[in-house]
C-alpha cells in the first residue's frame, strides 16, 4: 500500500517536472525570435511584453493591436513571422 502511494507521488512529480520543462522550452524558443526582426530592439520588445504580458500573447495579437505599441512595419513583420 505504501509502495503504491509513493510510486503514485513519484509519477505526479515526474509529470509536473516534465510539463514545467516543456513550458520553459516553449517560452525560451519564443523569446529569441523577436530579436530577429529588423528594427525591433530590446526596448521595443519590453514595451510589447509590458503590454501583452507574454510572448504567446504577442504572437497571437492582431496587426492592429501590435501597431498600437510598435510601428506598423514591425507589427506586420511579427504577424508574417519574419523572425523565423
C-alpha positions in Angstrom: 0.0 0.0 0.0 2.7 2.5 1.0 4.8 1.5 -2.0 1.9 2.2 -4.4 1.3 5.5 -2.7 4.9 6.6 -3.1 5.0 5.4 -6.7 2.0 7.5 -7.5 3.6 10.5 -5.9 6.7 10.0 -8.0 4.7 9.7 -11.1 3.0 13.0 -10.4 6.3 14.7 -9.5 7.7 13.5 -12.8 4.7 14.6 -14.8 4.9 18.1 -13.2 8.6 18.4 -13.8 8.3 17.4 -17.5 5.4 19.7 -18.1 7.3 22.6 -16.5 10.4 21.9 -18.6 8.3 21.8 -21.8 6.7 25.1 -21.0 10.1 26.7 -20.3 11.5 25.4 -23.6 8.5 26.8 -25.4 8.9 30.2 -23.8 12.6 30.4 -24.4 12.2 29.4 -28.0 9.7 32.3 -28.5 11.8 34.8 -26.6 14.7 34.9 -29.0 12.7 35.1 -32.2 11.5 38.7 -31.9 15.1 39.9 -31.9 15.5 38.6 -35.5 13.1 41.3 -36.7 15.0 44.2 -38.2 14.2 47.4 -36.3 12.9 45.6 -33.2 15.3 46.1 -30.3 15.3 45.4 -26.6 13.2 48.5 -25.7 10.5 47.8 -28.2 10.4 44.1 -27.1 10.0 45.3 -23.5 7.1 47.6 -24.5 5.4 44.6 -26.2 5.9 42.4 -23.1 4.7 45.1 -20.8 1.5 45.5 -22.8 0.8 41.8 -23.8 2.4 40.2 -20.7 3.7 37.1 -22.6 5.4 36.1 -25.8 2.5 33.9 -26.7 0.0 36.8 -26.5 2.3 38.9 -28.6 2.3 36.3 -31.4 -1.5 35.9 -31.1 -2.2 39.6 -31.3 -3.6 41.2 -34.5 -1.6 43.6 -36.6 -3.9 46.4 -35.3 -3.2 45.5 -31.7 0.6 45.3 -32.3 0.6 48.6 -34.2 -0.7 50.4 -31.1 2.7 49.5 -29.5 5.2 49.3 -32.3 5.4 50.8 -35.8 3.1 49.2 -38.4 6.0 47.6 -40.4 7.2 45.8 -37.3 3.7 44.7 -36.4 3.4 43.2 -39.9 6.7 41.5 -39.6 5.6 39.9 -36.3 2.4 38.6 -38.0 4.2 37.5 -41.1 6.6 35.6 -38.9 9.6 37.4 -40.4 11.6 36.3 -37.3 11.9 32.7 -38.5 
